[in-house]
Amino acid sequence: MDEKFDPKLIEKKWQTYWDRKGLLKVDEDPKREKYYLLEMFPYPSGKIHMGHVRNYTIGDVVARYKRMRGFNVLHPMGWDAFGMPAENAAIDNNTHPAKWTYANIDNMRTQLRSMGFSYDWDREIATCRPDYYRWEQWLFIKMYEKGMVYRKEALVNWCEHCQTVLANEQVESGMCWRCSKTVRQKKLQQWFFRITDYAQDLLNYCDKLPGWPEKVITMQKNWIGKSTGAEIRFPVQNPPENVQNEIPVFTTRPDTIFGATFMVLAPEHPMVLEMSKGTDQESVVLDFVEHMATQDRSAKALESYEKEGVFIGAYCTNPLSKRTMPIYTANFALMEYGTGAVMSVPAHDQRDFEFAKKYGLDIIVVVRPEDDDIDPKTMKEAYTGEGTMVNSPDFNGIHNKNAMDKIAASLKQRGIGQKTVSYRLRDWGISRQRYWGTPIPMVHCKDCGVVPVSEKDLPVILPENANLLEGGKSPLPSLESFIRTSCPACGKSDARRETDTMDTFVESSWYFERYCSPHCHDAIFDRDSVDYWMPVDQYIGGVEHAILHLLYSRYYTRVLHEMGFIKFKEPFTRLLTQGMVCKETVSCPEHGYLFPEEVKMSGDSYKCGKCGNLVTIGRVEKMSKSKKNVIDPKVLLEKYGADTTRLFCLFAAPPERDLEWSEQGVEGGFRFLNRVWRFAKACMDEIKDVRAFDGNPQDLDEELKLIFKKTHETIRRVTDDIEERFHFNTAISAVMELVNSLYAMEAEREPNGRADVNHPARVSVLRFAVDTIAVLLSPIVPHLSEELWESLGNKTSVLFASWPSYRKDVLVNEELTIVVQVNGKLRSRFTVPADAGDDTIKELALKDEKVRKFIGDNPIKKVIVVKNKLVNIVI
C-alpha cells in the first residue's frame, strides 16, 4: 500500500483488473436469486455530464451492494442513439448523424469506464444498429397483423420554407428554430399505435406499483386522464351534403345540458370548414383556421391565450332543451380532447363564461347554490359548485350530482346519448418525417395498397451514406436506391418504401428486454433469458421521463405480453427518480452567462475573465449548457479521481433531492478518502496478518468495546440506509463517524505511550474495523476499497466479499443517556442502567444538582418521562 493516496494510479489498476478478469460479466444462474438494476440509457451526446454521473453512481452503488448480498446482478449499459439531436449536431458540425453518433458512443463509453461503473459491457446495445432495430421492425409488423397499428391523417408542425416536419421542441414561439419562418399545422398521413386499447389496464395497474414514487403514479394517472360522463349527440340543423347530421360531444357535466347555449368545435375539426362552406362566414372561418394553424396548440399554451373564436355560419339543436345553438370554432377547443367538440355552458364553466361574455352569447343558470340565487346578468364568474337543478324540465329540484345519472339514463332512453367514459390518452403517433431513425417496414403498392415488408427481408436498413438535405430535411423520400422496391404481396417492381421513421420512444420502450440476450440473432430476445431477468427490479432515471417513456414502456410490455412473448405486464418493479444537479449561474453585463473557468477571483469579489467586469451571481438552477453553470466531470476526474466524484454525488443529498454543486463538498470528500487511506496505511503492517475480532465484547476493555460496538452499529446503519431508503448520504456519514472514532482512539493511546498499543485484542478489533470500512465503502468508492482489501491480504476482489452482518447482542445498550429538560429546555443529562425503570429515572432527574438549580423554589406542576430518552420537568 503506497504512502500516498493516488486516485489515478489505483483507479487505472483496478479498472484494468476487472476487465482482464471479466469480473463484471454475468450469466443466468437459476440457482441464484436475480437482481436487475437498470439506469435509463443515455443519448450519446458526446460527453457525460454531472447528471449522468449522479444517476449512474446511484445505480452502481445498488448493483454492487446487491451483488455482495449474494444476488446475481444484471447491470447493463447501452445507447439511445437515434433521434433529432444527432441531426441537429450533424447540421451544426457539418458531419453525418451516423459518424457523429458512433464517435460519441466511443467517447462516452471511455468516460463511463473511467468512473468505475460495474457494467457488463458485453451486453452493450446501440439502438441505431440494424441488429437492434431489425427486431423493432419485426414487432411492428406483428402488431400491424394484429390490428394494433393503423395509418390516418394527422396534424404535424410544418415549415414551408424548409419543407420539413418539426418536432414540438423545434417550434419556438410559432417559428421554425432553424429558419425563423412561421410554422403551421399541416395534415399528413401518419402511423399510430393503439395504446388507447390499454388505457384502462394501464390505469388499473398504477395502483399495483408500490415501488414507484407517488408523484410519478399521479402523473401517469393524469396523463391517461380517465373521465366519467356522457356522450350527447347534438343534431345539426340543415347539414350540408357529405357532412354528418350530428355532433357528438363528451361532457363530464351532463347535469348542465339545459344550460348549453352554444357549441364550440376545435379549429382542426373536419366539420368546421365543411359547414362554413358557402356561408357568409366562409372566408372569416378559413382565415381563423389558418391563423390557428400557426399557433402553439398544446394544452399548456392554450392556458395563456385569450379566448377567441368565430361563428361558422351553422347551428345545432340542444337535444333536451330543443334550443337552437350557434356553432363556433374557438382556440380553447382541442381536437385531441374528447371529440373535439365542446357543449358550452357559460353559467357553469369559466372558459365558456369568458367566451360568452366576449361574444354576447346567452347565459342560462341551471344549477343554483343551496343558499343563494344567481342572476346571469350580474354574474362575474361561472358557478362551478354543487346545488339544485333549475331551468331543467323534469329534473328541477334535484341535487345536481343526483341528476347526472338520471339525465344520462334519459339520453339513452331517447337514443341521443349515453353514460360513457373518456380518456385523455390518445393513440401514439409514431411517424417521424426525419432521417435518423428506424425505417417503418411498410411498402406502398399501386395495386395492393400498403403492405408490410416480408420478415425474410428485415431489417429495412437505414442508408447511413445518405446526407441530410437543406434545412435538415430527410433525404429518404428522394433517395431512389432506398424507396424503390418490389411489392411483398404481388411482386411488382414499382412499389415504394415508407419513408417515415419511428419515434425514438419506440426504441426505448423495449431495450430492457433486449439487454437480457443482446446477442440473440434469431429472435427479438431469448425467452428463457427474459423469463429469468425480467422484470427490472430497480429502474433509475430523471423525473422528466415520468410520463411518456414510462407509459410507452408499460404499453409495449403489454403488447409483448398479449402476443405471448413474455409472462409479465409491468416492466419495472421499483422506480427511483433522482433529483437534478444544480449550480448557481454567473453572468457578466457584457458577455452574458459565463462558464466556471471564465470567472476569476479578485480579492473578495468575482470578475469576468474576459473583460474584468464584476459578475453577478445568480440563482441556483439545474446545470445546463445554455446557462453555462456546468461542471465537466472530466475536470473532477483529473483533479480528484472517480472515487471522490462518486462520493460527492452520493454525500451531498439524498438521491430523490436536487444536488447543489459545491467545490468545498468535493474537497471534503477528497479529504475523507485521504483520512481513510492514512489510517489504513498507519496500521496496515500490524493488522494485515491478524484475524478480525469476533468474540465476546465483554472480554475487551471499555475503549475497544466501544469501537467494536461502533463498527457493528455502522454496519447496521449503512445496511439500513442502502437497503431501505437509498440514503447513501447518511450511510457515508456513518462510516465517517467510525473513522473519526478510530482516529480518536489511536490519538488517545499514542501520546500516553500505552503499553497495550500492540495488544492482540486491539489489533484484532482494528482489523475488524478496517475490514468493515473497506467492504462498506466498496459500492461507493470501489477503487480505494479494492486497494484496502488487497493490502489486508485478501487474494480475491472485494466484489466477492460478502456484505457484513451486525450482531444484535453487541448493539444491546448496557447504559442509557437520559436528557433532562426544565420547561422544555435542556438543563442536564445522566446515564442509567438500560433496565432502569421510569420511577428510578424520575427520581434521579429530580435529585440532579444542575436541575435543582433551575427548579429553585418553584412548585413542580408535573414530570413527563419519555421512556429511555428524556425527562421534562414542568414548573
N, C-alpha and C positions, 0 to 999 in steps of 0.2 A: 504494500500500500504506500503510494507516494506521500511525501511530506505535505505537499500542497494539493488542494482540490483543483483539478484541471478538467473542466467540463468537456472541452473539445477532444481531449485525449481519450477519456473514458467513454464518451458517447460514441465516438467512431469505433472504438474497440468492441463495445457490446452490440452495436447495430450490425457490425460485420459478423460477430459471433452468432447472433440469432439467425441471420441469413444463411451462414455457412452450415449451421446445424439443422436448418429447417424447423426451428422450434415453434414457429408461428403458423405452420401448416396444420390443417385439421381435416379429418375424415369422419364419416358417420360411424358411430360405435353404439350399437343397440344395447350394450351392457351398461352404458353410462347415460346419465340424465343430460340432455342437451340444454344449451342456453344460447339463443340467437340474439346478439347485440348488434344493432344497426343504427348508424347515423345517416341522415339524409345525404345522399351523394351530391358532390358539388358540380357546379358548372365550371368547365375548365377555362377560367378567365385569364390564366397565365401566372397569377400569384395567389398564394394563400393569404388571407387577411386574418386579423385577430378574432373575428367571428368564427372562422374556420377552426382556428387554434383552440378556442374555448370549447366549441361544440365537440370536436374530436378528442380533446383531452378528457372531457367528461365521460364520453363513451369508452375511452381506453381504460380509465380507472375501473369502470364497472366490468369491462371484459376481463381485465387482469385479475380483479378481485374474484369474480365468479370462477375463473379457471383455478385459482388457488383454493376455492371451496369445493373443488372436485368435479365441476361441471365440464362437459365437452362443449367448448365455446366456439361458435362461428362468429367471426368479426371481419367482414369483407369490406372492400372499397372499390369504387368504380367512378364512372364519369357520365353525367347527364349532358351529353355532348352536342346534341342538335339544338337548333333554335336561333332566334333573331339576333342575340348579341354577337354571335360569330359572324353573321352577315354584316352587321354594323361595323365590327372591328376590321373585317376584310376591306370594306369600303374606305374606312379611315386610314388604314395602313397599306392600301394598295397591294393586297395579297389575296389569297384564296381562302375561303372559310375552312376547307379541309386542312390545308397546310397550317393555318393559324391554330386550329383546334388540336391537331396531333402534336404540334410543338408545345402547346400549353400543357397538354396532358403529361408529356415527358418532364416538363419543368416542375409541374405541381407534384408529380409523383416523387421526384427527388426531394422537394421541400417537405412533403408529408413523412417520407422515410427519415429525414433528419430530426423529426420530432420524436422518434422512437415509438410511434403508434404500432400496436400489435396486430396489424392487418395480415391476413392470409393473401398475399399478393398474387398467388397462383389463381385466385378466383376473380381477379380484376376483369371488369367489363367496361366497354365504351359503347354507348347507345348508337353512335354513328357508324359502327362497323356492321357490315352485312350479316355476319354470323349472329348478331343480336336482332336487328330489325327484320330479318327474314321471318322470325317466329311471330313478330308483331303483325306482319302482313298475313301470315298463315292464320292467326287468330281472327284477324279482320274478316277474312273470307269465311271462316267458320261462323262468325257472328252474322255475316250477311246471309248465309244459307239458312240461318235460324230466324231471320227477320228482325234481328237486333240492330241492324244498320239500315238506314234509308237515306235518300237524297231528295232535297227540296230547295226551293228558292229561299234565300235568307239575306238579310241586310248585312253589309260589311262596310268598313271605313274605306273610302276610295279616294285616291289622289289622282285627279285627271291629268295633272302635269307630269307626274312620274309614271302614270299608267300602272299603278300597283295598289294592292290592298295593304292597309296598315293595321297593325295591332293597336289596341286601345292606348298602349303606352307610347306609341309613336305619334299620337294626336295631341298636340299642345295648343290649348286654347282654340280649338277648332281648326288649327293649321297643321300642315304636314311638317314633321320635325326636320325634314331634310331640305325641302324647297320653300317652306313657309307659305305655300299656297293653300287655299281653302280646301278642306276635306269634306266630303259629302257622303251620305248614306246611299249605298247602291245595292240592288238586288242581284245576287249571283247564286248559281246552283252550288249547294254545299252538302257535305256528308254529315250525318248525325248518328250518334249512339243513343239508343232508347233507355237512357238512365232513369227516366220517369217511371218506367215499369217497376223499378225497385224502390221508389220513393218511400212507400210505407214501411218496407222491410229495413231500409237504411235508418229510418226514423225509429222504428221499434228497437233496433239494436243499439241505438245511442244510450239506452238505459241498461245495456249489458256490457258496458266498457268501464268497469270500476277502476281500471288502472289509468284512465285518461283524466286530464285536468277538467274540472267542471266548466271552466270558461270555454274550452275547446268544444265540449259537448254542446254547450249552449249555442255556440257559433254554428255548429253543424245543424242543429235543430232549426235555427233561424233561417239558414240558407235553404234547407228543404222546405220550410215555411208552410206547414200544414194549416189550412183554414177550413173551418166547417161553416157552411152557409147554404145558399140555394142558388140554383141556376134558374133564371127567369128569362122567358123569350118575349121580346117586345116586337109586335107586328110593325112592319114598315108600311107607311101609307103610300100608295101608288108607286110601288117599286119599279125601277126601270127594268127592261129586259136583261136577262143574264145576271141580275142581282138577287140574292136570296131575299125572301119576303119576311124574314125575322132577324132580329139582332139578339143573340144570346148574351146574357150578362151573368157574371158570378158576383154575388154580394154576400158579405158576412152579416148584413143587416136587412134581412127580408122584412123585419118589422117596420121599416121606414118606406116601404114601396109606395104607399099612398102619398108620400111627400116628394116623390121623384117628379121633377118638373122639366128636366131636360136630359138629353143623352149626350155623352161625350165619347168620341172614338179617337184612338191613337192616330197620329198623322200617318203612320205606316199601315193602318188598317186598309185592306183591299177595297172596302165599300166606300171609303171617303171620296176618292176620285170618280168612281163609277156613279155614285148617286149625285155628285155635283155636276156631272157632265150635262150640258145643255141647259143649265140653270143660269140665272143672273150671277150666281156666286162662283161659277166655274173658274174664272181667272184668279179670283181672290183666294180660293181654296188651293189652286195649283201653286200660287206664289207662297202661300203659308207652308204647304208641304215641302216645297223646295227649300224654304228658309229653315224648317225643322231638320231637313236632311244635312244641314251644315252645322248643327248644334250637337254638343255632347248630350247623348240621350241616356246616359247612365242614371240610375235612381239617385245616386249621390248628387249629381249635378243638378237634377231637377229640383232638389230641395232649395237651391239658392235662386231659382228663376222666379220672376214674377209671372203669375198665371196669365196666359194669353191664349186666344183661340179665335176661330171664325165659324160662323154659321155655314153649313154646307148646302143649304137650299133644299133640305128634305126634313120629313117629320116621321115620327113613330108614335105608337099609341101605348100608353100605360095600360097593361093588360088587366089590372084590377080597378083602377080609378077611371079608366077609359079617357083619360085626359090626353089631348094632343101635345106631344113633346117635341120641341125643335131639336135637331141633331147638330152638334158642334164637333169640330176637331180641335183639340187643345194640347198644349205642350205637357200637361201633367199626366196625360194618359199614355201608358206604355203597352206596346203590343205583347211584351213578354209577361205581363201580369194578367192573370185571369184569362179573359177572352179578347182583351184589347179594347173592350167597351165598358164604360162606366155609367151606371144608373145614378145620376146626380141628384142628391138630396141636400140642398143648401142649408136647410134648417138644422141638419144634424151631422154635417161633415164640414170641417173648417175649410178644406180646399175647395169644395163645391160652393161654400158660402162666399168666399172671396171672389170666385169666378162670377157668381150670380150678381153680386153687388157691382162688380165692374161692368157687366154687360146688361144690367137691368132685367134680370130674369126673376121669375116668381119664386117666392119662398113660402112653403106651407109647413107649419108645425104639425107633427103627428105623434110626438112623444112629449108629454108635459110633465115637469117635475111634480113630485107629490105635494109640495108645499108652496108652489109658485105657479104663475101663469106667464106665458111668453107671447109677446106681440112681435110678429115678423117684421113690422115696420120700424120697431125700435131696437131690434137685436143688434148687438155689437159684435157678437161671435156666435158660432154654431153651438147648439146644446148637444153634447155627446153623452150625457149621463143617462141613467135609468129613469123610468117614470111610467105614466099611464098613457095608453093609446088614445088619441083623439083624431078627429077628421079621417077616421079609418072605418068605414061602414062594415058592420059585422064583427068588428074587433075593438070598438070603443069601450073604454073602461077596464080593459085587461092590462095587466102589467106587461110592459114591452118584452121582457125576457120570456114570459109565458106565451106571448103572441107569435114568437118566431116559428115554433113547430106547427102551430095552428095555421099560420099563413102558408108555410111550406106544404102542408097537407092540402090546403085549399088549391094551391097552384097545381099540385099533382092531380087532384080530382078534376080540375078544369082542362088538364092537358097542356098547360102553358109553363110548366116548370116543375122542379122537384128539389128536395133536400139533397145536397151533394157535398163533396169535399174537393178542395182545390189545393194545389201545391205551388209554392213559389219556384221550386226547382223546374228547370226546363231541360229538354234533351240536349245532350252535349254535342255542340257543333265542333267537329274535329278537322274540318278543312282549313288549310292554310295555303294561300296563293304565294307561297315562299319557296325558295330553292333548298335551303339547308334543313332538310327534314326527311322523314321516312316516306317514300312514294306510296300513294294509295294504290293497292294492287287491283285496279279495275281497268277494263278496256271498253271503249265506245265503238260499237259496230253499227253501220247504217241499217243492217238487216235485223240484227239480234238485239239491238239496244245496248244497255250497259251490262256487261257480264264480268265475273271475276276471272282473274288470271288463273291458269291451271297450277295446281300445287307443285307439279314437277318443274315448273318454270320459275319458282321462287328461289332466291329473292329477286324482286324487281330492283335492280341496283341503281342507286343514285349516281349519275355520272360525275365523278369528282374532278374531271378535267373541264367541266363547263364553268364559264365565268359569268358572274352577275352582270346584268345589263345596267344601263344608266338609271340612276335613282334607286338602285337595289332591286330592280325588277327581276323576277325569276326567269332564267334562260330556258326552262323546261318546255314551255308552250311553243317555242320557236326552234327547238333542238330536234331536227328530223330524226337523228340517229336514236333518240330516246322515244319520241312519240309514235313513230311508225312501227306497227306490229301486226301480227295476224290475229284474227278473232279466235279465242279459245273454243268457241261454240261451233262456228261454221267453217273456220279455216281461211276465210278470205283475207287477203293481204293488205287491204286498205283500211284496216281498223287503226284506232289511235288510243294511246295510253292516257289514262287520267293524269293530269299534270299538277293537281293539288297534292300537297304533302300533309302529313298528320300533325296535329297539335302535339307539341313536345310533352304535354302532360300524359300522353299515351305511353311514351317510353318509361316515364317514372311511375306508372301505375301497376307495373308487374316486375320490375327489376329485382325486387327482393326474392321472388321465386327463382329467377334465373341464377342468382348467386348460389343457390343450393346445388346446382350442377351446371356450371358455366361452360363446361366442355362437352355437354351433351349435343351431339351433332344430328341425331335422327328424331328429335322431339323438342317441343318448346322447353321442357325440362324433364329430368328423371323423376318419375312419380314417387319412387321409394325414397329418394333423397328429400323431396319436398315433404313427404309424409313424416320424415324424421325431424327435419329442421323447423318447418313452419308450424304455427305462425311465429312471427318475430316476437320474442319475449320482451324486449325493450327497444323502443324506437325513440330517437332523439333528433330534434331539429327545431327550427325557428317557428314562432307562433304565426309568422306571416304565411305559413303554409297550412294553417289550421283549417281552412275551408276547402279550397279546390283540390290540392294534391291529395289530402287525406280522404276527401269524399270520392274522388275518382279512383283512388286505390281500393277503397272499400267496394265501390261499384264493380271494378274489374275483377276483384276477388269473387264476387257473387256470380259474375259471368262464367268464370272458370269452374266454380262450384256447380252451377246449373248444368254445365257441359260434362260434369263427372270427372274432371281432371284433378280436383283437389277435394279434401274432406272437410274443410273449414270455410266459414263465411266472413270472418274478420281477420285482416292481415296482421294487426298489431295489438298485442295483449296489453302492453303498458306504453304510455307515451309521456315523454318529458319535453316540454317546450322551454328551452333555455332563454335567458334574458339577453339583451343586446350588450355589446361592448361600447362604452361611451367615453367621450373625452371633450374637454372644453374647446371651443373654437377660438382662433386667434386671427384678428384681421387688422390690416393696415389701411389707413384712409386713402392711400394712393394705389396700393397693389391688391386690395381685397383680402380674401382669405389666404392664410399662409400655412405651409406645411411646418411641422415642428422644427425641422432643421433650418428653416428660414427665419427663425426667431432667435435673437441674440440677447443675452443678459448684459445689462449695463448698469452697474451699481445695484440699486434696489428695484430697477424697472426693466421692462422688456421692450426691445426695439426691433423694427423690421431690419432684417439682414440685407435688404436690397437698397433701402433709401435712408435708414437711420431714424425714421419717424417712430414715435411711441405707438405701440399697438394696443388694441382693445381686446381684453379677454372676455369672450362671450359665454353663452350658456353651455352647460354640459349636454351634449347631444350624441346620438348614435354616430359612430365613426363612419364617415363617407368620403369618397374621393372628391365629391363636389364641394364639400366644405373643408377639405384638406386636414381634418382633425384625425388623421390616421397614423398609426404606428406600424411600420413594416416589421413583421415577425423576424425577418432576416437580420435586422439590426439587433434584436434581443438575442437571437441565437449566436451571433458573432460576439457579443459582449458578455452575455451571461450563460449561454448554453440552453439546451432544450429543457433540462430538469427545472431550472429556475423559471423559465417561461411557463411551463406546465403548472408549477407550484403557485405562481401568481394568479393564473386564470382560475384556479380552484380555491385559493385562500381569500381572495378579495371580496367574494359574495357567494351566497348560495346559488346553485345553477339556475333556478327559476327567476332570479332577480337580475336586474341590469348590473353590469360590472363597470365601475368607473375606473378609468386608467389612472395609474399613479406610479410615477418613477420611483417614489420613495417605497411603494409597495413592492416593486420588483427588487430594489436594493435590499429591502428587508428579507425577502425570500432568499436572495443570494447569501446574505449573512447567516441565515439559519442553516442552510446547507453546509456552509463552511464550518459552523459550530459543530454540526453532526460529524463532519469529516475529522475535525481536530480532536474531538473527544474520542472517536473510534481509533484514530491513529495513536493517541496517547496511551490507550490501554490495550491495544491490539496484541502486542507481544505477550502480555501476561494472560490474556483470555482466549487466544485462538486455539489452544490445545486443551482447554478446560471444558468440562461438561456443564451445561446450563443448570442452574439450581431448580429443582422441582420437588423439594422435600417439604418438611413441616416448618412453616414460618415461625413457629414457637421456638425453633432451635436457633433463630437468628437474633442478633442484638436489635435494639429498637430502630436504629438507623437503617439497617439492611432490611428489616421487616417492612419499614415504610416504603423503601424503594421497590421491594418485591410486590407489595400491595399496589403501589402506584403503577407498576408495569401491567399487572392484571387489570387494574381499573382502566388503563389506557387501551388495552385490548378490547374491553367491553365497550368503551365509548366509541372507538374507531369503528368497530364492527356494527354497532347500532346506527351510527351516523351514515355509513355507506349502505347497509342492508335495508334500513327502514326509511331513510329520508334523503339519501344522496346529498347530505350536508357535509361536503368534503372540507369546507372551511373549518367547521368545528372539529372534524376528525384530525386535521392538521394541527389545530390548536392543542388538542390533547397530546399529540406527540411532542409538540414544543414544550409543554409543561413537564413531560417526563424528562426531556433533555435538560431542562433547567434544574430539575431535581437532582439529576446525576451530577451536573456541574457543582451544585451546592454541596452535595455530599463529599465530592472529591476536594473541594476548596476547604472544607472544614477539617478534613483528615490531614492534608499535606502540610499546612503551616504548623500544625500541632505535633508533627513528627510521630504520629500514632504508630505504635509498634505493629499493629494488626493490618497495616496497609496492604500487605500481600497475603492476608489470611485467606485460606481456601474458600470460606463461605463468602467473603467479599468478592473474590474473583469470579466465583460461580454465579453470584447474583448479578454482577456486572455483565457476565456473558449472556445471561438470560435477557437482560435489559437491551443490550446491543443487538442480539439476535432478533428480538421483538421489533426494535426500531427498523432494522433492515427489512423485515417482512412487511410490517405495517406501511412503510413508505414505498414499497416496491410498486404498487399500482400507480402511485402518484409521481414518484421520481425514479423510474426504473433503472436508469444507468448508474446513479450513485448507489442504489440498493444492490445492484449486481456486484459492484466493486466491493462493497462492505461484505456481502455474502461470500464472495470468493476469498477475501482476506481472512475471514473467520475460519477458513479451512474447508469449506464445502466444495465438493467436486462437481456438483451439477448446478444449473442455473437456478436462481431464486424463483423462476417461473414454475419450478417443480416443487417448491416448498409448500407445505400445507398451511392454510391460514390458521393462526394460533387461536386457541380457545382459552377462555379465562376460567379460573377456579372460583366458584361461588364461595367456598369455605374461606378463601383468602380475603374476600371482599366483605365478610361479615364484620360490622363495626364492633369493636370492644368498648369504645367510648363514643359519646355523642357530644358535640359542641352545642350548647344552648345559648341563644341570644336573648337578652333581657331588654325590654323596652319599658319606658315610663311615658304614658300618654302617646304611644306610637313612635317615640324617639329612642334610638339605640343608646343605652346607658352602660351596659356591661355584657360580658359573656363568660361562661364557665363550662367545664366538662363534667360529665356524669357517666357512670357505667351504662352500657347500652340497654340493660334491663331495668333501669331506674323507672319508677312509676311516676305518674303525674303529680301526686301529692308530695313526693320527695323533691321533685324538680321545683314545685311551687314554694316549698319551704326553703330550699337553698336560694332561690331568687330573692325572697323577702329578707333573707339574712345577709345578702351580698352587701358589702360596705359601700361600694360605689352607688348601688341602687338606693340604699338607705339615705345617702346624702341628698339625692334628688327628690325622695319622698318627703323628707323632713317631718314636720308635724301635721301634714295634710292627711285627712282621713282617706283610707283606701276604699273606693267605690266597688271595684271588682278586679279579679285577677283572671286573665284569659290564658290558658295553656294550649298551645298548638303542639300536638304530640311530636316529641323527638326533635322539635325545631326551636320554638321560642316561647317566652312568657311576656305578656303585655300587662303592665300594672296601670290601672286607670285610677287617677286621684282627682 
